[in-house]
Every structure is written in structure tokens, then in C-alpha cells.
Amino acid sequence: SSDGAAAATASDVLFVHVGKTCGGTIADELRLNHVPYDEVHLRKLDTEKLAQYEHIIVSARDPVDRVVSAFNWRSPHACRQRKGQCTPPRSIEKFDGERGLYNCFPDVQHFVDAVTERSKGTTLTCNMLAHSFFHGVGAGEGGGWHIGKGLSWYIGPVLHDLLRRESDLWVVRAEACEHDMEGAIRWLRGDDTLDVLR
């Protein structure tokens, strides 16, 4: 039944939480369904860690949508609606990691133009910041790191090991998060009627 404890135990389930891919929703659903799990977030998954688990849940999202979301999530220029009003941008200081990035790029399009080298007016410092954040090596507090840390950053080193364990792997797509999580919970409980959902 949907209100009972899942069959998986703490040592069974690893959740690879790729930033800006409905990871908070996945964690909430696992807790709501009494599924004990360990989480990898803002760290690359390695073979040793992977080998410790019987069930792997990985969150994923369209890569372009994920980068846009990650950029806007921390941007001091992005409007955040609260009680029907846009909160004012937070202050930024140039050349201080993430703050420097947002000082250089007022919106995601300017950031993308610098990364793809379509922008001719970008300073060397801003260009270097754009490339370092896009490739997952950005300096700054917390969230800016999500920009370059997509699915391949997290699982790239263990991709072949994951593919060999296909029956032990469940991917939750942000675009179908609720549907995929319903299937994941059933999968973790040993439901063998999942052909349609997988």
C-alpha cells in the first residue's frame, strides 16, 4: 500500500541529487514514503560509493532548462515573487566569485553568449568567470556551483558502471517528476508491473 514503509533499507538507496532537477521534491517524497536513503549532492559519484547501494535514483532535467534555472536561482537580478511583488535584487560586489559572475551578466542570455563566445564585448575576467562556472569550477558561495554541475558532471566517472546496473537505476526527470517518483516508490517496493513506467 502507498502508506506503508518501503522495502528498501538505509544501505540500499542512493539518491544522486543533480541541482535544479526537482531534487527537493524527490527528497520530500522519499521521506513521505518512509524510504531511508543517502544523498550525493555537489559531489561527483565515484565507483566505491556506487558499489555500496542496491538502488540508485538519479534526478535529471533538460540540460538547457537546468542551466537557465541554476543561473536564475542565484541571480540578484532575477525577480522573486513574494506576496504578488518582486523582491529587490540583492547587492553584488565585483570579482567576488559568484557575485562577480552576476555583476558581469545581468541575465542568462549574456552568460550564454560569453560561454559560446558570441559576445565580443565581454571582458577577459567576465569571460573566465562564465567558463569556470559553466564547467563546474566556479568560485563562490553554494548555489552558483549548480550552473556547471549537470548530470554528466555527477555521473560521468561511473557512467559505465551505472549502465551495467540498469535494473538497479531509476531516473527521475524534472519534466515528469511526480509521475517518475510514483514509479520510483513502486520500484523500491518491488512492484514488478513497471514496464509501462520504465
N, C-alpha and C positions, 0 to 999 in steps of 0.2 A: 504494500500500500504506500501511497505517497507521503504519509505522515510517520512512517516507521523509520528506524535507523537504517542507514545504508549498510551493505555487506562489507564494504571496504574498511580497512583499519588505517591508523595513522601512518604506518610504514608502507602502505600500499599506494597512496595517491600523491602525485606531484603536480602542482599547478604552475605552469610556465606563464607568468603574467607579463605579456608584452604591453608596454604602456600605451594608453589611449585605444584600447581594443575591448572595452566592456569588462575589464578585469574586476572592477569593484562589484559589478553585478554578479559575476561568476563567483567571487568570494562570498558574497551575501547568500547566493543560492546554495552553495556547498554547506555553509553554516546552518542555514534554514532547514536543510535536509539532513543535518547531523552527519555530514561526511567529514571526518578528520582528514586533513591534508597538510602538506608542506608546500611552500611557495618559493619560486625563484623570480625575483624582480630586480631589475637594474644590475643583474649579473649574468654572465654567459653560462649556459648549461654545459657541464662537462660530462664525460663518459662515466667517471666514478660516481657522480651524483645520480645520473640517469639509471645506472645499474641497481640502485637501492630501491627502486619503485616498480610495482607491477602495473600501475595505471598512470598514464601521463595525459593531462589535459593541457592543451595549448590554446591561448587566445590569439586570434588573428583578425586583420582588417585590411581592406583595400589599402595598399601602401601609400597612395597619394592622399586619400582621406585621412590616414593616420598621421602623416607628416603635417598636413594642414591643421588638424586638431591639436597636435602636440605644440606646434608653433603658437597657435592662438590661445591655448590653455594658459600659458605663462606670460603672454604678451601684455605689457602695460597699456597698450593702445587698443586692445580688444574690449568691446563693450560687454559687461557682465550685467545681465538684467537682475535687478532685485526690487521686488515690490513695484514692478512696472517701470522702473527707472534704470538708466545706465549708470553704473558706478564710475567715478572718475578714474583715469589711468593712474597707476602707481608711479612714483618718481623713479627715474633711472639715472645712473651715472655712467658716463662713457668709459669704455675699456675695463670694466669690471666683470669679466666673464659673460654671464647671461645678460646682465644689464647692458653691457656693450653691444651684444647682438641686437637687442631690441632698440638701442639707440641708432644703430646702423640701418635697421629695416623696420619701417613703420607698419608693414603688413607682409603677409606670407608671399605675395607676388614679387615684391622686391627681393625677398630672401631667395626665392626660387630663381629669379633672374641672375642673382650673383652666383648661385651654385652651378647653374647651367651656362654661365659666362655669357649671358645675353645682355648683361648690364655693363656698359662701358664707363659709367661714372662712379663705380664703386671703388673706394679707397683700398689699398693693399690690406690694411688692418681689418676692414669690414669683410673683404673677400676671404681672408684667412679665417675669420670667425665663422662665416657662413659654411665654409668647407669643413671646419673642425666639428661644428655642431651637426652638420648633415651626415658626417661619417662616424658619429657617436663618440667623439673625443672632446666635446665641448666642456669648457670650464664654467663653473657657476654653481649655484645652489639648486639641487634637486631636479626640478621638472624640465629644465632646458635639455637635460640629457636625454629625455624621451625622443627628441626630434630625430636623432640618428640611430636610435636603438629599436629597429623594427624586427620582424620575425627572423630574418636571416642573421641578424646580429646575435640574437639569443640562441638559436638552434644550429647555426651554421657549422660549428665544430662537431656536432653529434648528429647531423642530418642522416647520414647513412645508418647509424645505429637506430635512430627513430624509425626509419623506413623499414628496417628489418623487423621491427616490433609493431607492425601495422595494427594487429588486433589489440594491442595494449595502448593505442594512441587515440585520443578524441580531440578534434579541433573544433573550437567554438568560434564561429565567425561573428564579428560585431554586427554585421548586417542582418544576422538571424539569431541574435544572442538568446532570446527566450526559447525559441524552438530548439536550438542546439543544446542548450542547458537541460531542457526537458529530456532530450535523448541521452545526454551525459549522465544524468541521475539514474535513468533506467539502465544504462550500460553498466554503471558502477554497482548496481543491484543485481547484475547477472541476467538481465532480461535478454532473451535470445531472439526476440521478434524485431530486431532493429534494422533489418536490411533496408527498409524504406528510408529510415532516418540517416543512415550512413551513406 
